[in-house]
Amino acid sequence: KEINCCEINCPDQLMYNCPEQYNPVDVQAISEAMKMIKSEKDKRLHKIFTFRYLEGKGNNLMPWKDVCCQEGINLSVQGCINVHNEYIKKIRKEKK
């Protein structure tokens, strides 16, 4: 079932782009990525990715300044960006 991103804003559901820009996201890829993130030792990763990509208002990314002050993250803006980018690098390296 296709989900309209304008109807959801929950980390348990996966996003599609809005109908006016119909370009569905690969739900399976997002699901696999979130499973990988959940399995990491650093539990802040899941929170960072969830807030940044799934909790933003109106299908927008949540700003880093809002992500870093969420409960359980407790990092500076740059700290959040560094944790995020290091994980992205790790995934890219594993995929090669």
C-alpha positions in Angstrom: 0.0 0.0 0.0 1.3 3.4 -0.9 1.5 6.0 1.9 1.3 9.7 1.2 4.0 11.5 3.1 1.5 14.3 3.9 -0.5 11.7 5.9 2.3 10.4 8.1 4.9 11.7 10.3 5.8 8.6 12.4 9.1 6.6 12.5 7.1 3.4 12.4 5.8 4.2 8.9 7.8 4.7 5.8 7.6 7.8 3.6 6.7 8.4 0.0 7.1 11.7 -1.7 4.0 13.9 -2.0 1.7 13.2 -5.0 2.6 16.5 -6.7 6.1 15.2 -7.0 5.2 11.5 -7.4 8.4 9.7 -7.1 8.0 6.9 -4.5 10.9 6.0 -2.3 12.1 2.4 -2.2 10.3 1.3 1.0 12.3 -1.9 1.2 15.6 0.0 1.1 14.5 2.4 3.9 13.2 -0.5 6.0 16.6 -2.3 5.6 18.5 0.9 6.5 16.4 1.5 9.6 17.0 -2.1 10.7 20.7 -1.7 10.3 20.6 1.6 12.2 18.6 0.0 15.0 21.2 -2.8 15.4 24.1 -0.4 16.0 25.6 -0.1 19.5 25.2 3.7 19.5 21.5 4.0 20.1 21.7 7.8 19.3 22.0 6.8 15.6 18.5 5.5 15.4 17.2 8.6 17.1 19.2 11.0 14.9 18.0 9.3 11.7 14.4 9.1 12.9 14.2 12.7 13.9 16.1 14.0 10.9 14.3 12.1 8.2 11.0 10.9 9.6 9.9 13.5 12.2 10.3 16.7 10.2 7.2 18.8 9.7 5.5 18.9 6.3 7.9 16.3 4.8 10.9 18.5 5.5 14.1 17.5 7.2 14.2 18.4 10.8 16.9 21.0 11.3 20.1 19.8 13.1 19.5 22.4 15.9 16.2 20.6 16.7 17.6 17.1 16.3 20.5 17.6 18.7 18.4 18.7 21.6 16.0 15.8 21.5 15.9 13.5 24.5 18.5 10.7 24.4 20.8 12.4 21.9 22.4 15.2 24.0 25.0 16.3 21.4 25.9 19.6 19.8 24.8 20.3 16.3 28.2 19.5 15.0 28.3 16.3 17.1 25.0 15.1 15.5 26.3 15.8 12.0 29.5 14.0 12.8 27.7 10.9 14.1 25.4 10.9 11.1 28.2 11.3 8.5 30.4 8.7 10.1 27.6 6.2 9.9 27.0 7.1 6.2 30.7 6.6 5.5 30.6 3.2 7.3 27.7 2.0 5.2 29.2 3.2 1.9 32.5 1.4 2.8 30.6 -1.9 3.7 28.7 -1.7 0.4 31.8 -1.6 -1.7 
